[in-house]
């Protein structure tokens, strides 16, 4: 019997586009990259702020919502199924 999956397992030589790869169930690779960028920005902000460079820490900290907003806008098409 053949099993019909909605996401067939790719063969070894098949190239899977980055946008359709999942790093965790329900989390695509592009989404994970935006989350990673926001997390790194947050951690750098905390490091700078508590390291004594308050102004740079705040500046880097305001990148977080900008990165997440950009990710939300750019990846919105993932949520729309034809």
C-alpha positions, 0 to 999 in steps of 0.5 A, spaced: 500 500 500 502 507 498 501 512 504 499 519 501 502 524 506 500 531 505 508 533 505 511 527 502 518 525 504 523 528 499 528 523 496 536 524 498 538 528 492 531 533 492 532 540 494 527 543 498 526 551 498 528 554 505 521 557 505 518 550 506 523 547 511 521 546 518 526 547 523 521 545 529 514 543 528 510 549 525 516 553 525 519 554 518 526 556 517 525 563 515 520 564 521 526 561 525 531 566 522 527 572 524 526 569 531 533 568 532 535 575 529 530 578 534 533 574 540 540 576 539 538 583 538 535 583 545 541 579 548 546 584 545 541 590 548 541 587 555 549 586 555 550 593 552 545 596 557 548 592 563 555 593 561 554 600 562 553 603 555 546 605 556 544 609 550 547 603 545 543 598 549 537 602 548 538 603 541 539 596 540 533 594 544 528 598 539 531 593 534 527 587 537 520 590 535 522 592 528 525 585 526 519 582 529 514 587 525 518 586 519 518 578 519 511 578 520 510 583 514 514 579 510 512 572 512 504 574 512 504 570 505 505 563 509 499 564 513 495 565 506 493 558 503 491 558 496 
